[in-house]
Structure formats: C-alpha cells, structure tokens
Amino acid sequence: MLVASIADAETALQQPWPFMDKPSRLEAIRMIEECLAGHCSHQAAFAAFKAAASEQGLLKRNPPSVGLRKFDGVAEDLL
C-alpha cells in the first residue's frame, strides 16, 4: 500500500502487521492519533510510522525517477 498522508498511515496501521504488539507500532498509532487531534506535527507522526514500518521490514523503496536515472547515466559517462 502506498502511504502518502497521515490518513493513509492510520489506515495502514489498522491492517495486519507481522508483529501487532511491537512497541514501535503502538507508538506510531499513538502519534497518528495525537496528530489527528492536533497535538503533534505531521512530520513527527509520519516519522514514527516510518520507523515502525521499517523495523518490521514493511518499507519498500520507490524506484528511481526517470530524471534520476538520466542523471545517473550522465554521471557514469563522466567517470
């Protein structure tokens, strides 16, 4: 699932995770709730979500953009 917002993170945290009771996931849930209530920043809540997802091996890297691939090609040509 693509998570691009706090609402997406909230939905993702409601899905089955490998370790549902892991402290980092529970903290991410708390931080998302705090953010939605206006008590913490989106950045802090999203960072907690990313940390929990990373700890459980759920983050997937996006492939490089077309522009970045072109830049890599130019860099390789220069070397």
C-alpha positions in Angstrom: 0.0 0.0 0.0 1.2 3.5 -0.8 1.3 5.7 2.3 1.4 9.4 1.4 -0.6 11.0 4.2 -1.4 10.7 7.8 -4.8 9.3 6.9 -3.0 6.6 4.8 -0.7 5.8 7.7 -3.7 5.5 10.0 -5.3 3.0 7.5 -2.0 1.1 7.1 -1.7 0.7 10.9 -5.1 -0.9 11.1 -4.0 -3.6 8.7 -2.4 -6.9 9.9 1.3 -6.4 10.6 3.9 -9.1 11.3 4.1 -8.1 15.0 1.0 -6.3 16.0 2.1 -5.6 19.6 5.6 -4.2 18.8 6.2 -1.0 20.8 7.2 1.0 17.8 3.8 0.2 16.0 1.9 1.1 19.1 3.8 4.3 19.4 3.1 5.1 15.8 -0.6 4.5 16.4 -0.5 6.9 19.4 1.4 9.5 17.4 -1.0 9.3 14.5 -3.9 9.8 16.9 -2.2 12.8 18.5 -1.5 14.3 15.1 -5.2 13.9 14.0 -6.2 15.6 17.3 -3.8 18.5 16.5 -1.4 17.7 19.3 1.7 16.8 17.3 3.1 17.6 13.9 2.6 15.6 10.7 6.3 15.1 10.4 6.7 13.6 13.9 3.7 11.3 13.4 4.9 10.2 9.9 8.4 9.6 11.2 7.0 7.3 13.9 5.1 5.4 11.3 8.1 5.1 9.0 10.2 3.8 12.0 7.7 1.2 12.9 7.2 0.0 9.3 11.0 -0.1 8.8 11.5 -2.1 12.0 9.1 -4.7 10.7 10.5 -4.8 7.2 7.5 -3.3 5.6 9.0 -0.3 3.8 9.7 -0.7 0.1 11.9 1.7 -1.8 10.5 3.6 -4.7 12.4 3.0 -8.0 14.5 6.0 -9.1 12.6 8.6 -11.1 13.2 9.0 -14.8 15.2 12.2 -14.1 17.4 10.5 -11.6 18.1 7.5 -13.9 19.2 10.0 -16.6 21.4 11.8 -14.1 23.0 8.5 -13.1 23.7 7.8 -16.8 25.3 11.1 -17.3 27.4 10.6 -14.1 28.5 7.2 -15.3 29.6 8.7 -18.6 31.7 11.3 -16.9 33.5 8.6 -14.9 
